[in-house]
Amino acid sequence: MVLLLLGIVVALALGAAFCLCRIHPSLTGPIGAVGAVTSALTAAFGVALALRRG
């Protein structure tokens, strides 16, 4: 259930970012930078969680 809700939230956030980038193309760079940092932090959190459980 938690993974389903997390998936819905991620899909909505990506959709909102896509719509915002289509309306305001000047925000594409900053939104891309935030996305890159977020993906790196998510990957690090996933690795830390996997090592903790293993």
C-alpha positions as a Python dict, from the first residue, in 0.01 Angstrom:
ca = {
    (1, 'M'): (0, 0, 0),
    (2, 'V'): (283, 237, 87),
    (3, 'L'): (459, 163, -242),
    (4, 'L'): (139, 231, -435),
    (5, 'L'): (95, 568, -265),
    (6, 'L'): (462, 650, -321),
    (7, 'G'): (426, 566, -689),
    (8, 'I'): (120, 789, -721),
    (9, 'V'): (299, 1079, -551),
    (10, 'V'): (604, 1041, -774),
    (11, 'A'): (389, 1024, -1087),
    (12, 'L'): (198, 1337, -984),
    (13, 'A'): (520, 1524, -904),
    (14, 'L'): (674, 1431, -1240),
    (15, 'G'): (357, 1530, -1421),
    (16, 'A'): (348, 1865, -1244),
    (17, 'A'): (714, 1929, -1326),
    (18, 'F'): (651, 1839, -1691),
    (19, 'C'): (352, 2076, -1713),
    (20, 'L'): (550, 2353, -1543),
    (21, 'C'): (839, 2308, -1786),
    (22, 'R'): (601, 2320, -2083),
    (23, 'I'): (443, 2645, -1960),
    (24, 'H'): (766, 2813, -1840),
    (25, 'P'): (1063, 2680, -2044),
    (26, 'S'): (1307, 2895, -1844),
    (27, 'L'): (1247, 2671, -1540),
    (28, 'T'): (1369, 2358, -1718),
    (29, 'G'): (1729, 2402, -1598),
    (30, 'P'): (1655, 2450, -1228),
    (31, 'I'): (1393, 2172, -1224),
    (32, 'G'): (1643, 1940, -1394),
    (33, 'A'): (1908, 2025, -1134),
    (34, 'V'): (1666, 1954, -849),
    (35, 'G'): (1572, 1625, -1017),
    (36, 'A'): (1938, 1524, -1047),
    (37, 'V'): (2009, 1595, -681),
    (38, 'T'): (1691, 1417, -577),
    (39, 'S'): (1778, 1107, -778),
    (40, 'A'): (2127, 1096, -628),
    (41, 'L'): (1990, 1128, -275),
    (42, 'T'): (1728, 863, -343),
    (43, 'A'): (1992, 623, -472),
    (44, 'A'): (2212, 685, -166),
    (45, 'F'): (1915, 634, 66),
    (46, 'G'): (1825, 310, -113),
    (47, 'V'): (2179, 177, -81),
    (48, 'A'): (2194, 271, 288),
    (49, 'L'): (1859, 102, 350),
    (50, 'A'): (1967, -211, 164),
    (51, 'L'): (2293, -233, 360),
    (52, 'R'): (2110, -183, 688),
    (53, 'R'): (1868, -467, 622),
    (54, 'G'): (2131, -699, 480),
}
